[in-house]
């Protein structure tokens, strides 16, 4: 059986094949959960909000244009859910940072010293990323953690593609500046 694209699966769901929606959940559940954990302060809430994202996606699947990519559409629903959750709590979102995504994995066996250094670096990166405005943090998360391209990020955040590039560049510069005392 040939592999169906997300868009083809969504079209099947639109035609009434409810079971096919499970394939989309399987494809995106971990990704949306990772996005939620990086976006939200209360990680306990993440799984519930991800379920809400899929409920909204299923409820609104008929509005999805199958000529477009599915991933920006589902991430936009997630973005809206997470923003609404943050507004309800009236807290500023805090993002965590996984250094494994930006730093190469060492080939040699880990030593206790390198583990301590790695933990300290992660803590420093977390603190630095938290200091960056959400306007610049979110594109960094979507690009580096969710591996979305500029066009997809632009669709999710509803900003021009060129603005995505500017925000990523400025976010990286801010992060670099915040990290420079720790070199």
Buried (B, 14 or more C-beta within 10 A) or exposed (E): EEEEEBBEBBBBBBEEEEEBBEBBBEBBBEBBBBBBBBBBBBEEBBEEBBBBBBEBBBEEBEEBEBEEBBBBBBBBBBBEBBBEBBEEEEEEBBBBBBBEEEEEEEEEEEEEEEEEEBEEBBEBBBEBBBEBEBEBBBBBBBBBBBEBBBEBBBBBBEBEEEBBBEBBEBBBEBBEEBBEEEE
